[in-house]
Amino acid sequence: MSHKTMSRRKFLTLAGAGLGAGMLTCCGLGWMLTSQEPLETSLPIGFPDIALGAVESKKKILVAYASANGSTGGIAETIGKAFNEQGVAVDVRPVNSVIDLSGYNAVVIGSAINGGKWLPEATEFVNINQEKLCQLPVAYFLVGMMAASNSESNRELVANFLEAERTLVEPAAEGRFTGALFVNRLSFFEKLGMSFFLTYCGLGIQGGDYRDVEAVRAWSAEVFPLLIN
């Protein structure tokens, strides 16, 4: 999808990139990531499956997510709490736990990025629920280290990460957030591959949590009227 085509869409995009970029260190065959863990963050890390707000609320939003290591789950929870503060009921659930979309007035779907795509279960969720989602206000968000760079070429690249999902269901808004890099959970070869990838993309990033709570909350505030009004 061309950049020109993307610019005509009324997508809201905030890159949550509060970066303190570090230098990659040389190690044998290539550039190897080092860890800044334990992670210090004001955002939760986990896989929430929670209901927020009174069940009798007239408006209800689903925030469904796919997370590999818990950082995307934390962003989904933060979005859900921001919506709930606006007076609506919110369910924050992993996509694999969502059985029925009945009763929801809007749906937000987000996923970690792996290989330039959402995790498979997130795309499958959109595919399975395509008919119902096309009848509701929908927003997408993605979480990945590529969102750390705000260069024009990188924005165009990241914009294409959700091309398959847009074909299925056109979102009213999109969010792009930088995630967390759990270096201590990677194997040697995973570290090596990630290091080469980040270096190739010009991202001098070490292990750590790069999620920006203010960016997530600001995006939530911008998107909320599009989902409810």
Stockholm file with secondary structure:
# STOCKHOLM 1.0

chainA/1-229         MSHKTMSRRKFLTLAGAGLGAGMLTCCGLGWMLTSQEPLETSLPIGFPDIALGAVESKKKILVAYASANGSTGGIAETIGKAFNEQGVAVDVRPVNSVIDLSGYNAVVIGSAINGGKWLPEATEFVNINQEKLCQLPVAYFLVGMMAASNSESNRELVANFLEAERTLVEPAAEGRFTGALFVNRLSFFEKLGMSFFLTYCGLGIQGGDYRDVEAVRAWSAEVFPLLIN
#=GR chainA/1-229 SS CCHHHHHTSCCCCCEECCCCCCCCEEETTEEECCCCCSCCCSSCCSCCCEEESCTTCSCEEEEEEECSSSHHHHHHHHHHHHHHTTTCEEEEEEGGGCCCCTTCSEEEEEEEEETTEECHHHHHHHHHTHHHHTTSCEEEEEECGGGGCCCHHHHHHHHGGGHHHHHHSCCSEEEEECCEECGGGSCHHHHHHHHHHHHHTTCCCCSEECCCHHHHHHHHHHHHHHHHC
#=GC SS_cons         CCHHHHHTSCCCCCEECCCCCCCCEEETTEEECCCCCSCCCSSCCSCCCEEESCTTCSCEEEEEEECSSSHHHHHHHHHHHHHHTTTCEEEEEEGGGCCCCTTCSEEEEEEEEETTEECHHHHHHHHHTHHHHTTSCEEEEEECGGGGCCCHHHHHHHHGGGHHHHHHSCCSEEEEECCEECGGGSCHHHHHHHHHHHHHTTCCCCSEECCCHHHHHHHHHHHHHHHHC
//
